[in-house]
Amino acid sequence: QLSVPAVRSDRIFWVCGEHRTAPGSMLWDSAGIQPDSGLAPCRPEVVMSKPTHGFPRLRGMMERVDDFVLLQLAQRCSRLSGLAERSDAMVSIYADGARFQKHIDNPNKDGRVLTSIVYLNTGEPWRPEDGGELRLFLGKEEPPADFLPCGGRLVLFWADRLPHEVLPATRRRMALTYWWFDRAEREAKVRELNEHDSMQLPAKLQTKEEVLAQEFIAHMLSEGSLPADIVASARKLPPKALDAVAEVVGAESREQAMEGLERLTEADLERLRGSMGRMGLD
């Protein structure tokens, strides 16, 4: 995923592996190549700043979270009784005022019902002046709740119900996030997509929209592209191509993607281009 600063300005690294069901079961979306065992970068082309040898510490922590959610929490919460699988793991790194604006993780009933976040921050204890709080919007009659990203803290919330945002961080902030799928809702979504695909026009038209989205992203990241040109190109995209762009840039909708693109600066573009070459995870 590509982080457009006006929508989300963290850097993202996907880790694949350690699932309980096969990718072919369609109970979760694969973020990349799944290893035969253990954990591995979902994108082999990602350049690691240090060798990982299967992320042993990350793997141990994920096993503990998985066991807690599936073997304990799901047994005690009726809404989680149908949990079947989790997504691949997303490690996000925030620094230098990075943020993620208000959104709901799953507004489209794609099967994700629970979000789990573990903060990976080390060093000095996190202070309020460091920013980077997770803000949860609990309801119209209640004030939002803010949580400092203290190292080791586990946060769980409804993926399909709870709006939230990440406030700007002033020091390096790392978080491990993944989403838990309800079997019945996920299977219903897969059936819906299959039925929708079978009713579509020839695949060439769908492929064209995907190509347009890919070409737009390539144009945005190319040397010499300017914010005004990028916005003008985005406005010419057909709706489905813009939907694909929204997914890539981390926006909740095509409207949110356009809003973020319209706020892009030349400095934002330089930072985006620079972040594409290397993604370090110690």
PAZAPA-4460 file (N, C-alpha, C; in steps of 0.05 Angstrom, whole numbers, plus 32768, in hexadecimal, padded with zeros to 4 digits):
% residues 282
    n_x    n_y    n_z   ca_x   ca_y   ca_z    c_x    c_y    c_z   seq   type   mol
   8011   7FE8   8000   8000   8000   8000   8011   8019   8000     1      Q     A
   8009   802D   7FF1   8017   8046   7FEF   800A   805B   8001     2      L     A
   8019   8069   8012   800D   807C   8025   800F   8098   801A     3      S     A
   7FF9   80A3   8012   7FF8   80BF   8009   7FF6   80D0   8022     4      V     A
   8008   80E3   8026   8009   80F2   8040   7FEF   80FF   8048     5      P     A
   7FDF   8109   8035   7FC7   8117   803C   7FB1   8103   8046     6      A     A
   7FB4   80E9   8041   7FA2   80D5   804B   7FAE   80C6   8063     7      V     A
   7FC5   80BA   805E   7FD4   80AE   8074   7FF2   80B1   806D     8      R     A
   8002   80B9   8081   801E   80BF   807B   8031   80AC   808A     9      S     A
   8027   8095   8091   8039   8081   809C   8045   8070   8085    10      D     A
   805A   8061   808C   8066   804E   8079   805C   8032   8081    11      R     A
   8058   8021   806D   804B   8007   8072   805C   7FF0   8068    12      I     A
   805D   7FDB   8078   806C   7FC3   8071   805A   7FAB   8078    13      F     A
   8055   7F99   8064   8043   7F82   8068   8053   7F69   806D    14      W     A
   804A   7F5A   8081   8057   7F41   8088   8044   7F2A   8084    15      V     A
   804B   7F16   8074   803A   7F00   806D   8041   7EE7   807D    16      C     A
   802D   7ED5   8081   8033   7EBB   808D   8024   7EB5   80A6    17      G     A
   8027   7E9C   80AF   801C   7E93   80C9   7FFD   7E94   80CA    18      E     A
   7FF0   7E8D   80B4   7FD3   7E8C   80B4   7FC9   7E70   80BB    19      H     A
   7FB0   7E6F   80C4   7FA5   7E55   80CB   7F95   7E49   80B4    20      R     A
   7F8F   7E58   809F   7F81   7E4E   8088   7F91   7E55   806F    21      T     A
   7F8C   7E47   8059   7F9B   7E4C   8040   7F90   7E64   8031    22      A     A
   7FA1   7E72   8021   7F97   7E89   8012   7F7F   7E82   8000    23      P     A
   7F7F   7E6A   7FF6   7F69   7E62   7FE4   7F4E   7E61   7FF1    24      G     A
   7F4D   7E61   800C   7F34   7E60   801A   7F25   7E7A   8017    25      S     A
   7F32   7E8F   800F   7F27   7EAA   800C   7F1C   7EB6   8026    26      M     A
   7F25   7EAC   803D   7F1C   7EB7   8056   7F2C   7ED0   805E    27      L     A
   7F40   7ED6   804E   7F50   7EEE   8053   7F5E   7EF6   8039    28      W     A
   7F67   7F0F   8037   7F74   7F19   801F   7F92   7F18   8023    29      D     A
   7FA0   7F0A   8011   7FBD   7F08   8013   7FCA   7F22   8009    30      S     A
   7FDC   7F2C   8019   7FEA   7F45   8012   8003   7F3F   8000    31      A     A
   8009   7F26   7FFB   8020   7F20   7FEA   8026   7F02   7FEB    32      G     A
   803F   7EFC   7FE6   8048   7EE0   7FE5   8048   7ED4   8001    33      I     A
   803A   7EBD   8005   8039   7EB1   801F   8050   7E9D   8022    34      Q     A
   8060   7E9F   8038   8076   7E8C   803C   806C   7E70   8043    35      P     A
   807C   7E5C   803F   8074   7E41   8046   8071   7E3E   8064    36      D     A
   8081   7E4D   8073   807F   7E4C   8091   808A   7E66   809B    37      S     A
   8082   7E6D   80B4   808C   7E85   80C0   8082   7E9E   80B3    38      G     A
   8090   7EB4   80B8   8089   7ECE   80AD   809E   7ED7   8099    39      L     A
   8095   7EE8   8086   80A7   7EF3   8071   809A   7F0C   8066    40      A     A
   80AB   7F1E   805B   809F   7F36   804E   808C   7F2D   8038    41      P     A
   8075   7F3A   8036   8062   7F33   8021   806C   7F3A   8006    42      C     A
   807E   7F4E   8004   808A   7F56   7FEB   80A8   7F4F   7FEC    43      R     A
   80B1   7F3A   7FDF   80CD   7F33   7FE0   80E0   7F49   7FD7    44      P     A
   80D6   7F5B   7FC6   80E8   7F70   7FBC   80EE   7F86   7FD1    45      E     A
   80DF   7F85   7FE7   80E4   7F99   7FFC   8101   7F96   8007    46      V     A
   810F   7FAC   8009   812B   7FAB   8012   812A   7FAF   8030    47      V     A
   8135   7F9B   803F   8135   7F9C   805C   814F   7FA9   8066    48      M     A
   814D   7FBA   807A   8165   7FC7   8084   8176   7FB4   8094    49      S     A
   8169   7F9E   809F   8178   7F89   80AE   816B   7F6E   80A6    50      K     A
   817A   7F59   80A6   816E   7F3F   80A1   815B   7F38   80B7    51      P     A
   8145   7F2A   80B1   8130   7F25   80C4   812F   7F09   80CF    52      T     A
   8137   7EF5   80BE   8137   7ED9   80C6   811B   7ED1   80CF    53      H     A
   8106   7EDA   80C2   80EB   7ED1   80C8   80DD   7EE1   80DE    54      G     A
   80E7   7EF8   80E6   80DB   7F09   80FA   80D4   7EF9   8114    55      F     A
   80E7   7EED   8121   80E0   7EDB   8138   80D2   7EEA   814F    56      P     A
   80D9   7F02   8155   80CC   7F10   816B   80B0   7F18   8163    57      R     A
   80AD   7F22   814A   8092   7F29   8140   8080   7F10   813F    58      L     A
   808B   7EFA   8136   807C   7EE1   8134   8072   7ED9   8150    59      R     A
   8083   7EDA   8164   807B   7ED2   817F   8064   7EE3   818A    60      G     A
   8066   7EFE   8185   8051   7F10   818E   8037   7F0B   817F    61      M     A
   8039   7F06   8165   8020   7F01   8156   8013   7EE7   815F    62      M     A
   8023   7ED3   8165   8017   7EBA   816F   8008   7EBE   8189    63      E     A
   8012   7ECF   819B   8004   7ED5   81B4   7FEA   7EE4   81AF    64      R     A
   7FEB   7EF8   819D   7FD3   7F07   8197   7FBE   7EF4   8189    65      V     A
   7FC7   7EE4   8177   7FB5   7ED2   8169   7FA7   7EBF   817C    66      D     A
   7FB7   7EB4   818F   7FAB   7EA1   81A2   7F97   7EAF   81B4    67      D     A
   7F9E   7EC8   81BC   7F8C   7ED7   81CE   7F72   7EDD   81C0    68      F     A
   7F73   7EE6   81A7   7F5A   7EED   8198   7F4A   7ED5   8192    69      V     A
   7F56   7EC0   8187   7F47   7EA8   817E   7F3E   7E96   8194    70      L     A
   7F50   7E91   81A8   7F4B   7E7D   81BC   7F3E   7E88   81D6    71      L     A
   7F40   7EA2   81D9   7F35   7EAE   81F2   7F1F   7EC2   81EB    72      Q     A
   7F26   7ED8   81DD   7F13   7EED   81D8   7EFB   7EE3   81C8    73      L     A
   7F00   7ED4   81B3   7EEA   7ECB   81A2   7ED7   7EB8   81B0    74      A     A
   7EE1   7EAB   81C5   7ED1   7E98   81D4   7EBF   7EA7   81E8    75      Q     A
   7EC5   7EC0   81ED   7EB6   7ECF   8202   7EA5   7EE5   81F6    76      R     A
   7EA8   7EEC   81DD   7E99   7F01   81D0   7E89   7EF6   81B9    77      C     A
   7E6F   7EF7   81BA   7E5D   7EEA   81A7   7E62   7EF5   818B    78      S     A
   7E68   7F0F   8188   7E6C   7F1A   816E   7E85   7F10   8160    79      R     A
   7E97   7F04   816F   7EB0   7EFA   8164   7EB0   7EDB   8162    80      L     A
   7E99   7ECF   8167   7E98   7EB2   8166   7E9E   7EA6   814B    81      S     A
   7E9A   7EB6   8136   7E9F   7EAC   811B   7EBA   7EB3   810F    82      G     A
   7ECC   7EBD   8120   7EE7   7EC4   8116   7EF4   7EAC   8109    83      L     A
   7EFF   7EB0   80F1   7F0C   7E99   80E3   7F29   7E9E   80DD    84      A     A
   7F31   7EB6   80D9   7F4D   7EBB   80CF   7F53   7ED9   80D3    85      E     A
   7F6D   7EDF   80D1   7F76   7EFB   80D2   7F83   7F02   80B7    86      R     A
   7F87   7F1B   80B4   7F95   7F25   809C   7FB3   7F21   809F    87      S     A
   7FC3   7F27   808A   7FDF   7F29   808D   7FE5   7F41   80A0    88      D     A
   7FFD   7F42   80AA   8004   7F57   80BE   800F   7F70   80B0    89      A     A
   8005   7F87   80B9   800F   7FA0   80AE   801F   7FAF   80C4    90      M     A
   8038   7FB4   80BE   8048   7FC4   80D0   8049   7FE0   80C5    91      V     A
   8040   7FF4   80D5   8040   8010   80CC   8054   8020   80DD    92      S     A
   8061   8032   80D0   8076   8043   80DD   806E   8060   80D9    93      I     A
   806A   806E   80EF   8063   808A   80EE   807A   809B   80F9    94      Y     A
   8080   80B1   80ED   8094   80C4   80F7   8090   80DF   80EA    95      A     A
   809D   80F3   80F5   809D   810E   80E9   8081   8119   80E3    96      D     A
   806F   8117   80F7   8054   8121   80F3   8041   810F   80E4    97      G     A
   8049   80F6   80DF   8038   80E4   80D1   801D   80DF   80DF    98      A     A
   8008   80DA   80D0   7FED   80D7   80DB   7FDD   80C5   80C8    99      R     A
   7FC5   80BF   80D1   7FB1   80B0   80C1   7F96   80BB   80C8   100      F     A
   7F89   80C8   80B5   7F70   80D6   80BB   7F59   80C2   80C2   101      Q     A
   7F44   80CD   80CC   7F2D   80BE   80D7   7F21   80AC   80C2   102      K     A
   7F1C   8093   80C9   7F11   807F   80B7   7F06   8067   80C6   103      H     A
   7EF7   8056   80B8   7EEE   803C   80C3   7EFD   8027   80B2   104      I     A
   7F09   8013   80BF   7F19   8000   80B0   7F08   7FF0   809B   105      D     A
   7EF0   7FE8   80A2   7EE0   7FD8   8090   7EC4   7FE3   808E   106      N     A
   7EC0   7FF6   807C   7EA5   8001   8078   7E95   7FF1   8063   107      P     A
   7EA1   7FDC   8057   7E94   7FCE   8041   7E8D   7FB2   8046   108      N     A
   7E8C   7FAA   805F   7E84   7F8E   8067   7E94   7F79   8058   109      K     A
   7EAF   7F7C   8059   7EC0   7F69   804B   7EC9   7F51   805D   110      D     A
   7EBE   7F50   8075   7EC4   7F3A   8087   7ED4   7F41   809F   111      G     A
   7EE2   7F58   809E   7EF2   7F60   80B5   7EE0   7F6C   80CB   112      R     A
   7EE2   7F60   80E3   7ED1   7F69   80F9   7EE2   7F74   8110   113      V     A
   7EFB   7F6C   8112   7F0C   7F74   8129   7F27   7F7D   811F   114      L     A
   7F30   7F94   8129   7F4A   7F9E   8124   7F5C   7F9A   813D   115      T     A
   7F74   7F90   8139   7F87   7F8D   814F   7FA0   7F9D   8149   116      S     A
   7FA9   7FAC   815C   7FC1   7FBC   815A   7FD4   7FB7   8171   117      I     A
   7FED   7FB1   816C   8001   7FB0   8181   8017   7FC5   817A   118      V     A
   801E   7FD5   818E   8032   7FEA   818A   804D   7FDE   818F   119      Y     A
   8060   7FE4   817C   807A   7FD9   817C   8090   7FED   8185   120      L     A
   8088   8002   8191   809B   8018   8198   80AE   800F   81AE   121      N     A
   80C7   8017   81AB   80DB   8012   81BF   80E8   802C   81C8   122      T     A
   80FB   802A   81DB   8108   8042   81E4   80FA   804F   81FB   123      G     A
   80FB   8069   81FC   80EF   8078   8212   80D1   8074   8212   124      E     A
   80C5   8074   822B   80A7   8072   822C   809A   8088   821C   125      P     A
   8083   8080   820F   8075   8093   81FE   8068   80A8   820F   126      W     A
   806B   80C2   8207   8060   80D8   8215   804A   80E6   8204   127      R     A
   8037   80F3   8211   8021   8101   8202   802C   8114   81ED   128      P     A
   8042   8122   81F4   804D   8135   81E0   8059   8127   81C8   129      E     A
   805D   810D   81C9   8067   80FE   81B1   8051   80FA   819C   130      D     A
   8038   80FF   81A3   8022   80FC   8190   801D   80DF   8188   131      G     A
   8012   80DB   8171   800E   80C1   8166   7FF8   80B0   8174   132      G     A
   7FE6   80BD   8183   7FD1   80AE   8191   7FBD   80A2   817D   133      E     A
   7FB3   808B   8184   7F9C   8080   8177   7F83   808C   8183   134      L     A
   7F73   8099   8172   7F5A   80A6   817C   7F42   8096   8172   135      R     A
   7F33   808C   8184   7F1B   807D   817E   7F02   808E   8183   136      L     A
   7EF0   808F   8170   7ED7   809E   8172   7EC1   808B   817B   137      F     A
   7EBA   808C   8194   7EA9   8078   81A0   7E8B   807C   819B   138      L     A
   7E83   8094   8195   7E66   8099   8190   7E61   80B7   8191   139      G     A
   7E49   80BE   8187   7E42   80DB   8185   7E41   80E8   81A1   140      K     A
   7E39   80D9   81B5   7E35   80E5   81CF   7E4E   80E2   81E1   141      E     A
   7E63   80D6   81D7   7E7B   80D2   81E7   7E93   80DF   81DA   142      E     A
   7EA5   80E9   81EB   7EBE   80F5   81E0   7ED0   80DF   81D5   143      P     A
   7EE1   80E6   81C2   7EF4   80D2   81B8   7F07   80C8   81CD   144      P     A
   7F11   80B0   81CA   7F24   80A5   81DD   7F3F   80A3   81CF   145      A     A
   7F54   80AD   81DD   7F6F   80AD   81D2   7F80   8099   81E1   146      D     A
   7F91   808A   81D1   7FA2   8076   81DD   7FBF   807B   81D3   147      F     A
   7FD1   807F   81E6   7FED   8082   81DF   7FF8   8068   81D4   148      L     A
   8009   8069   81C0   8014   8050   81B4   802B   8045   81C4   149      P     A
   8026   803F   81DE   803B   8034   81EF   8044   8019   81E6   150      C     A
   805E   8014   81E5   8069   7FFB   81DC   805D   7FE3   81EA   151      G     A
   8053   7FCF   81DB   8047   7FB7   81E6   8029   7FB9   81EA   152      G     A
   801D   7FD1   81E7   8000   7FD4   81EC   7FF1   7FC6   81D5   153      R     A
   7FDC   7FB7   81DC   7FCA   7FAA   81C9   7FAF   7FB9   81CA   154      L     A
   7FA6   7FC1   81B2   7F8C   7FCE   81AF   7F7A   7FBE   819C   155      V     A
   7F62   7FB9   81A4   7F4E   7FAA   8194   7F35   7FBB   8191   156      L     A
   7F2A   7FBD   8179   7F11   7FCB   8175   7F03   7FC1   815C   157      F     A
   7EE9   7FC8   815A   7ED9   7FBE   8144   7EE2   7FCA   812A   158      W     A
   7EEA   7FBA   8117   7EF4   7FC3   80FD   7EDE   7FD0   80EC   159      A     A
   7EC6   7FC8   80F0   7EB0   7FD0   80DF   7E9D   7FE5   80EB   160      D     A
   7EA4   7FEE   8103   7E92   8000   8112   7E9F   8019   811C   161      R     A
   7EB8   8018   8123   7EC5   802D   8133   7ED6   8040   8122   162      L     A
   7ECE   8059   811E   7EE0   806C   8111   7EF8   8072   8123   163      P     A
   7F0F   8076   8116   7F28   807B   8125   7F3B   808A   8114   164      H     A
   7F50   8096   8120   7F65   80A3   8112   7F7F   80A1   8122   165      E     A
   7F95   80A7   8115   7FAF   80A8   8122   7FB8   80C5   8121   166      V     A
   7FBC   80D1   8139   7FC5   80EC   813B   7FE2   80EF   8133   167      L     A
   7FEA   8107   812A   8006   810B   8121   801A   8102   8136   168      P     A
   802F   80F4   812E   8044   80EB   8140   805D   80FC   813B   169      A     A
   806B   8101   8151   8084   8111   814F   809D   8100   8154   170      T     A
   8099   80E6   8159   80B0   80D4   815B   80A8   80BA   814D   171      R     A
   80BC   80A9   8147   80B7   8091   8139   80A3   807F   8148   172      R     A
   808E   8077   813A   8078   8068   8146   8073   8050   8135   173      R     A
   8074   8038   8140   806F   801F   8131   8058   8010   813D   174      M     A
   8048   8004   812B   8031   7FF5   8133   802D   7FDD   8121   175      A     A
   8024   7FC7   812D   801D   7FAE   811E   7FFF   7FAC   811E   176      L     A
   7FF3   7FAB   8106   7FD6   7FAA   8104   7FCE   7F93   80F2   177      T     A
   7FB9   7F85   80FB   7FAB   7F73   80E8   7F8E   7F71   80F0   178      Y     A
   7F7F   7F65   80DD   7F62   7F65   80DF   7F58   7F48   80E0   179      W     A
   7F43   7F43   80EF   7F37   7F29   80F3   7F1D   7F26   80E3   180      W     A
   7F1A   7F10   80D4   7F04   7F0C   80C3   7EEE   7EFA   80CF   181      F     A
   7ED5   7F02   80CD   7EBF   7EF1   80D4   7EB8   7EDF   80BC   182      D     A
   7EB6   7EC5   80C1   7EB3   7EB2   80AB   7E9A   7EB7   809B   183      R     A
   7E83   7EBB   80A8   7E6A   7EBE   809A   7E6A   7ED7   8089   184      A     A
   7E73   7EEE   8094   7E73   7F07   8085   7E87   7F05   806E   185      E     A
   7E9E   7EF9   8073   7EB2   7EF7   805E   7EA9   7EE5   8047   186      R     A
   7E9D   7ECF   804D   7E93   7EBD   8038   7E7D   7ECA   8028   187      E     A
   7E6C   7EDA   8036   7E57   7EE9   8028   7E63   7EFD   8015   188      A     A
   7E78   7F0B   801D   7E85   7F1F   800C   7E92   7F11   7FF4   189      K     A
   7E9F   7EFA   7FF8   7EAB   7EEC   7FE2   7E95   7EE4   7FCD   190      V     A
   7E7F   7EDA   7FD7   7E69   7ED3   7FC5   7E5F   7EEB   7FB5   191      R     A
   7E5C   7F01   7FC3   7E53   7F1A   7FB6   7E66   7F22   7FA0   192      E     A
   7E80   7F21   7FA6   7E94   7F29   7F92   7E94   7F16   7F7A   193      L     A
   7E91   7EFC   7F80   7E91   7EE9   7F6A   7E78   7EED   7F58   194      N     A
   7E61   7EF2   7F64   7E49   7EF8   7F55   7E4C   7F11   7F45   195      E     A
   7E58   7F25   7F51   7E5C   7F3F   7F43   7E6E   7F3C   7F2B   196      H     A
   7E84   7F2D   7F2F   7E97   7F28   7F19   7E8A   7F1A   7F02   197      D     A
   7E78   7F06   7F09   7E6C   7EF7   7EF3   7E58   7F07   7EE3   198      S     A
   7E4F   7F1E   7EEE   7E3C   7F2F   7EDF   7E4A   7F46   7ED1   199      M     A
   7E64   7F49   7ED4   7E72   7F60   7EC9   7E75   7F5D   7EAB   200      Q     A
   7E7B   7F74   7E9F   7E83   7F75   7E83   7E9D   7F66   7E7F   201      L     A
   7EA5   7F61   7E66   7EBE   7F53   7E61   7ED5   7F5D   7E72   202      P     A
   7EE7   7F4B   7E79   7EFD   7F51   7E8C   7F0F   7F67   7E81   203      A     A
   7F10   7F6B   7E67   7F22   7F7F   7E5B   7F1C   7F9A   7E67   204      K     A
   7F01   7FA0   7E6B   7EFA   7FBA   7E76   7F04   7FBD   7E93   205      L     A
   7F01   7FA8   7EA3   7F0B   7FA9   7EBE   7F29   7FAC   7EBF   206      Q     A
   7F37   7F9D   7EAD   7F54   7F9F   7EAC   7F5C   7FBB   7EA5   207      T     A
   7F4E   7FC8   7E93   7F54   7FE3   7E8B   7F54   7FF6   7EA3   208      K     A
   7F40   7FF3   7EB4   7F3E   8004   7ECC   7F56   7FFF   7EDF   209      E     A
   7F5D   7FE6   7EE2   7F74   7FE0   7EF3   7F8E   7FEC   7EE7   210      E     A
   7F90   7FEB   7ECD   7FA8   7FF6   7EC0   7FA9   8014   7EC4   211      V     A
   7F91   8021   7EC1   7F90   803E   7EC5   7F99   8046   7EE1   212      L     A
   7F90   8036   7EF5   7F98   803C   7F11   7FB6   8038   7F14   213      A     A
   7FC1   8023   7F09   7FDE   801E   7F0B   7FEE   8035   7EFD   214      Q     A
   7FE4   803D   7EE6   7FF2   8052   7ED7   7FF1   806C   7EE7   215      E     A
   7FDA   8071   7EF5   7FD8   808A   7F05   7FEC   808A   7F1C   216      F     A
   7FEE   8073   7F2A   8002   8071   7F40   801E   8075   7F36   217      I     A
   8024   8069   7F1F   803F   806C   7F14   8044   8089   7F0C   218      A     A
   8030   8097   7F01   8033   80B3   7EFB   8038   80C3   7F14   219      H     A
   8029   80BE   7F29   802B   80CD   7F42   8047   80CA   7F4D   220      M     A
   8054   80B3   7F4B   806E   80AE   7F56   8085   80B5   7F43   221      L     A
   807F   80BD   7F2B   8094   80C2   7F18   80A1   80DD   7F1D   222      S     A
   80BA   80DF   7F17   80C9   80F8   7F1A   80BD   810D   7F08   223      E     A
   80B9   8125   7F13   80AE   813B   7F03   8090   813E   7F04   224      G     A
   8081   812B   7F0F   8065   812F   7F11   805E   8144   7F26   225      S     A
   804B   8155   7F21   8044   816B   7F33   8028   8166   7F3F   226      L     A
   8023   8170   7F57   8009   816C   7F64   7FF2   8173   7F53   227      P     A
   7FF3   818A   7F45   7FDC   8192   7F34   7FD7   817E   7F1E   228      A     A
   7FEC   8174   7F11   7FE9   8160   7EFC   7FDE   8146   7F07   229      D     A
   7FE6   813E   7F1F   7FDC   8125   7F2B   7FBE   8127   7F30   230      I     A
   7FB6   813E   7F3B   7F99   8142   7F41   7F89   8142   7F27   231      V     A
   7F94   814F   7F12   7F86   8150   7EF9   7F83   8133   7EED   232      A     A
   7F98   8123   7EEF   7F97   8108   7EE5   7F83   80F7   7EF6   233      S     A
   7F82   80FB   7F10   7F70   80EC   7F21   7F53   80F2   7F1A   234      A     A
   7F4D   810B   7F13   7F32   8113   7F0D   7F28   8106   7EF3   235      R     A
   7F3A   80FE   7EE2   7F33   80F1   7EC9   7F2E   80D3   7ECB   236      K     A
   7F36   80C8   7EE2   7F33   80AB   7EE5   7F16   80A2   7EE8   237      L     A
   7F0E   808C   7EDC   7EF3   8081   7EE0   7EF0   8079   7EFE   238      P     A
   7ED7   8078   7F08   7ED3   8073   7F24   7EE0   805A   7F2F   239      P     A
   7EDF   8043   7F20   7EEB   802B   7F2A   7F09   802C   7F2B   240      K     A
   7F15   803A   7F18   7F32   803E   7F19   7F3A   804F   7F31   241      A     A
   7F2A   8064   7F37   7F2F   8074   7F4F   7F2B   8065   7F69   242      L     A
   7F18   8052   7F68   7F14   8040   7F80   7F2E   8030   7F85   243      D     A
   7F3A   8026   7F6F   7F53   8017   7F72   7F69   8029   7F7D   244      A     A
   7F6B   8041   7F74   7F7F   8054   7F7E   7F7A   8059   7F9C   245      V     A
   7F61   805D   7FA3   7F5A   8061   7FC0   7F64   804B   7FD1   246      A     A
   7F61   8032   7FC8   7F6A   801B   7FD8   7F89   801B   7FDB   247      E     A
   7F97   8023   7FC5   7FB4   8023   7FC6   7FBE   8039   7FD9   248      V     A
   7FB2   8050   7FD9   7FBC   8066   7FEA   7FB1   8066   8006   249      V     A
   7FA0   8052   800D   7F97   804F   8029   7F7E   8060   802F   250      G     A
   7F70   8069   801A   7F58   8079   801E   7F3F   8068   8021   251      A     A
   7F2C   8071   802F   7F13   8062   8034   7F01   8062   801C   252      E     A
   7F03   8077   800B   7EF1   807A   7FF4   7F00   808A   7FDE   253      S     A
   7EF4   808A   7FC6   7F00   809A   7FB1   7EFF   80B8   7FB8   254      R     A
   7EEA   80C0   7FC6   7EE8   80DD   7FCE   7EFE   80E4   7FE1   255      E     A
   7F04   80D2   7FF4   7F1A   80D7   8007   7F35   80D7   7FF9   256      Q     A
   7F38   80C6   7FE5   7F51   80C5   7FD6   7F55   80DF   7FC7   257      A     A
   7F40   80EA   7FBA   7F42   8103   7FAC   7F49   811A   7FBF   258      M     A
   7F3C   811A   7FD6   7F42   812E   7FEA   7F5F   812E   7FF2   259      E     A
   7F6A   8116   7FF6   7F86   8114   7FFD   7F98   811C   7FE6   260      G     A
   7F92   8114   7FCE   7FA3   811C   7FB7   7FA3   813A   7FB2   261      L     A
   7F8C   8147   7FB7   7F8A   8164   7FB4   7F9B   8173   7FC8   262      E     A
   7FA2   8166   7FDE   7FB3   8173   7FF2   7FD1   816C   7FEF   263      R     A
   7FD8   815C   7FDB   7FF4   8154   7FD7   8005   816D   7FD1   264      L     A
   801D   816D   7FDC   8030   8182   7FD6   8048   8175   7FC8   265      T     A
   805A   8185   7FBD   8072   817A   7FB0   8083   816C   7FC5   266      E     A
   8084   8177   7FDD   8093   816A   7FF2   8088   814E   7FF9   267      A     A
   806D   814C   7FF9   8061   8132   7FFD   806A   811E   7FE8   268      D     A
   806A   8127   7FCF   8071   8115   7FB9   808E   810C   7FBB   269      L     A
   80A0   811E   7FC3   80BC   8117   7FC6   80BF   8102   7FDC   270      E     A
   80B0   8105   7FF1   80B2   80F2   8007   80A7   80D7   7FFF   271      R     A
   8091   80D7   7FEF   8086   80BE   7FE5   809A   80AF   7FD3   272      L     A
   80A6   80BE   7FC1   80B9   80B1   7FAF   80D1   80A5   7FBF   273      R     A
   80DA   80B4   7FD3   80F1   80AB   7FE2   80EA   8092   7FF3   274      G     A
   80D1   8090   7FFC   80CA   8079   800D   80C6   8060   7FFE   275      S     A
   80C4   8061   7FE3   80BF   8049   7FD3   80D7   8037   7FD1   276      M     A
   80EF   8042   7FD5   8107   8032   7FD0   810F   8020   7FE7   277      G     A
   810A   8029   8000   8113   8019   8017   80FF   801A   802D   278      R     A
   80FA   8004   803A   80E8   8002   8050   80F6   7FF2   8066   279      M     A
   80FF   7FFE   807B   810F   7FF0   808F   80FE   7FE7   80A6   280      G     A
   8103   7FCF   80B0   80F5   7FC5   80C7   810A   7FB6   80D8   281      L     A
   8111   7FC0   80EF   8125   7FB3   8100   811B   7F9A   810D   282      D     A
***
